[in-house]
Amino acid sequence: MNKLSSVILIALFAIGTLTAQETKKKMDAPIYNFTMKTIEGKNKSLADYKGKVVMVVNTASFCGNTPQYKQLEEIYKKYKDKGLAIIGFPANNFGKQEPGNDSDIKTFCEKNYGVTFDMFSKISVKGDDIHPLYKYLTTDAGFNGDIDWNFAKFLVDKNGNVVARYKARMKPDEKEIVAKIDELLTQK
């Protein structure tokens, strides 16, 4: 085999490998393609949650729904060893009820509610500056429509499919939500 043939074969093999990698990425659920900044300022891929049931919730520190942090933490502690993750995204979109910076928010959540589930950096969940994750959740995930207020919730199954959406006023420990979490945790 001459040099040119070897180069062509290597190039074709490389193209095939790249195509396989691209195909695998496209096969992943879209939510797994997002990398978000944690409340501590580190990048975290949502692909790290593959195989878990995930509740995605937008949060705020000075809202009538803020006591939901307590219920979120209770649900998290009850189900985390069974495969539930809760991921919180502070947002200042509603009544300016999350004015603090990430450090302020982290301190508030830990001090007042003992939050141990994953919290992320403050983002926008609505409007012209909506974060791409929330644009996906509210336009392409099958549960379309603007976020109604702080503490709206989405449930994501173990394969990364968004399977339920709950309004902000619905508490995370209500029977309907807990039943759906139980159902999703038992699915293969």
C-alpha positions as CSV (number, residue, x, y, z in Angstrom):
1,M,0.0,0.0,0.0
2,N,1.4,3.4,-0.9
3,K,1.5,6.5,1.3
4,L,-1.4,8.1,-0.3
5,S,-3.7,5.1,0.2
6,S,-2.6,4.9,3.9
7,V,-3.4,8.6,4.4
8,I,-6.8,8.1,2.7
9,L,-7.6,5.1,4.9
10,I,-6.6,6.9,8.0
11,A,-8.7,9.9,7.0
12,L,-11.7,7.8,6.3
13,F,-11.3,6.0,9.6
14,A,-11.1,9.3,11.4
15,I,-14.2,10.6,9.6
16,G,-16.1,7.5,10.5
17,T,-15.0,7.8,14.2
18,L,-16.1,11.4,14.3
19,T,-19.4,10.6,12.7
20,A,-20.0,7.8,15.3
21,Q,-19.2,10.3,18.2
22,E,-21.5,12.9,16.7
23,T,-24.2,10.3,16.2
24,K,-23.9,9.3,19.9
25,K,-24.2,12.9,21.0
26,K,-27.3,13.4,18.9
27,M,-28.8,10.3,20.4
28,D,-28.5,11.7,23.9
29,A,-31.6,13.5,25.2
30,P,-31.2,17.2,24.6
31,I,-31.1,18.1,28.3
32,Y,-27.8,16.2,28.5
33,N,-26.2,18.6,26.1
34,F,-26.3,21.5,28.5
35,T,-23.4,22.4,30.7
36,M,-24.3,24.7,33.6
37,K,-22.4,26.7,36.1
38,T,-22.8,25.5,39.7
39,I,-23.6,28.0,42.4
40,E,-19.9,27.6,43.4
41,G,-18.8,28.7,39.9
42,K,-17.8,25.3,38.4
43,N,-19.0,23.9,35.1
44,K,-21.2,20.8,35.4
45,S,-22.6,18.8,32.5
46,L,-26.3,17.8,32.9
47,A,-25.1,14.5,31.4
48,D,-23.8,13.8,34.9
49,Y,-27.4,13.1,35.8
50,K,-27.8,10.2,33.2
51,G,-29.6,7.3,34.9
52,K,-31.2,9.5,37.6
53,V,-34.7,11.0,37.8
54,V,-34.2,14.8,38.0
55,M,-36.5,17.6,39.2
56,V,-35.5,20.9,37.7
57,V,-36.8,23.9,39.6
58,N,-36.4,27.6,39.3
59,T,-36.0,29.2,42.7
60,A,-36.0,32.5,44.6
61,S,-35.1,33.6,48.1
62,F,-37.7,36.2,48.7
63,C,-40.9,34.7,47.4
64,G,-44.1,33.3,48.9
65,N,-43.0,30.0,47.5
66,T,-39.6,30.1,49.1
67,P,-40.6,27.7,51.9
68,Q,-40.7,25.0,49.2
69,Y,-37.0,24.8,49.7
70,K,-37.8,22.8,52.9
71,Q,-40.0,20.3,51.0
72,L,-37.5,20.0,48.1
73,E,-34.8,19.1,50.6
74,E,-37.1,16.6,52.4
75,I,-38.0,14.9,49.0
76,Y,-34.3,14.9,48.0
77,K,-33.2,13.3,51.3
78,K,-35.9,10.7,51.1
79,Y,-35.2,9.7,47.4
80,K,-31.6,10.6,46.7
81,D,-30.3,7.1,47.4
82,K,-33.0,5.7,45.1
83,G,-31.8,7.9,42.2
84,L,-33.5,11.3,42.5
85,A,-31.6,14.5,41.9
86,I,-33.0,17.9,42.4
87,I,-31.3,20.8,40.6
88,G,-32.2,24.4,41.5
89,F,-31.8,27.4,39.3
90,P,-32.1,30.7,41.1
91,A,-33.8,33.4,38.9
92,N,-34.7,37.0,39.4
93,N,-37.5,37.1,36.8
94,F,-40.5,37.5,39.0
95,G,-40.9,40.5,41.2
96,K,-37.1,40.8,41.7
97,Q,-37.4,38.1,44.4
98,E,-33.8,36.8,43.8
99,P,-31.6,39.9,43.9
100,G,-28.6,38.3,45.5
101,N,-25.4,37.0,43.9
102,D,-24.6,33.3,43.9
103,S,-22.7,33.4,47.2
104,D,-25.6,35.2,48.9
105,I,-28.1,32.6,47.5
106,K,-26.0,29.7,48.6
107,T,-25.6,31.0,52.1
108,F,-29.4,31.7,52.3
109,C,-30.3,28.2,51.1
110,E,-27.9,26.4,53.5
111,K,-28.6,28.6,56.5
112,N,-32.4,28.8,56.3
113,Y,-33.3,25.5,54.7
114,G,-30.3,23.2,54.9
115,V,-30.2,22.7,51.2
116,T,-27.9,19.9,50.1
117,F,-29.3,19.3,46.6
118,D,-27.4,20.8,43.6
119,M,-27.9,24.5,43.1
120,F,-26.7,26.3,40.1
121,S,-25.7,29.9,39.2
122,K,-28.5,32.4,38.8
123,I,-30.0,32.5,35.3
124,S,-33.0,33.9,33.5
125,V,-35.9,31.5,33.0
126,K,-38.1,33.8,31.0
127,G,-38.0,36.8,28.6
128,D,-35.5,38.0,26.1
129,D,-32.5,36.9,28.1
130,I,-33.9,33.4,28.8
131,H,-31.1,30.8,29.4
132,P,-31.0,28.2,26.6
133,L,-31.8,25.4,29.1
134,Y,-35.1,27.1,30.0
135,K,-35.7,27.9,26.4
136,Y,-35.5,24.2,25.7
137,L,-37.7,23.3,28.7
138,T,-40.4,25.8,27.7
139,T,-40.4,25.5,23.9
140,D,-39.0,22.1,22.8
141,A,-39.5,19.6,25.7
142,G,-43.2,19.0,25.1
143,F,-44.4,21.1,28.0
144,N,-44.5,24.5,26.2
145,G,-45.2,27.8,27.7
146,D,-43.6,30.4,29.9
147,I,-42.6,29.7,33.5
148,D,-45.5,31.0,35.6
149,W,-43.5,32.0,38.7
150,N,-40.7,31.0,41.1
151,F,-40.6,27.2,41.9
152,A,-42.0,25.8,38.7
153,K,-40.9,22.2,38.4
154,F,-40.0,19.8,35.6
155,L,-39.4,16.1,36.0
156,V,-36.9,14.3,33.8
157,D,-36.8,10.5,33.6
158,K,-33.6,8.4,33.8
159,N,-33.1,8.7,30.0
160,G,-33.2,12.5,30.0
161,N,-36.8,12.9,28.7
162,V,-38.9,15.7,30.2
163,V,-42.0,13.8,31.4
164,A,-43.9,16.2,33.6
165,R,-44.3,19.9,34.4
166,Y,-45.8,21.4,37.6
167,K,-46.9,25.0,38.3
168,A,-45.0,27.0,40.8
169,R,-47.7,26.9,43.5
170,M,-47.8,23.1,43.5
171,K,-45.6,22.0,46.4
172,P,-43.0,19.4,45.7
173,D,-44.3,17.0,48.3
174,E,-47.9,16.9,46.9
175,K,-49.2,13.4,46.2
176,E,-49.3,13.8,42.4
177,I,-45.6,14.8,42.2
178,V,-44.5,12.2,44.7
179,A,-46.4,9.5,42.9
180,K,-44.7,10.5,39.6
181,I,-41.3,10.4,41.2
182,D,-42.0,6.9,42.6
183,E,-43.2,5.8,39.2
184,L,-40.1,7.1,37.5
185,L,-37.7,5.7,40.0
186,T,-39.1,2.2,39.5
187,Q,-38.8,2.3,35.7
188,K,-35.9,0.7,34.0
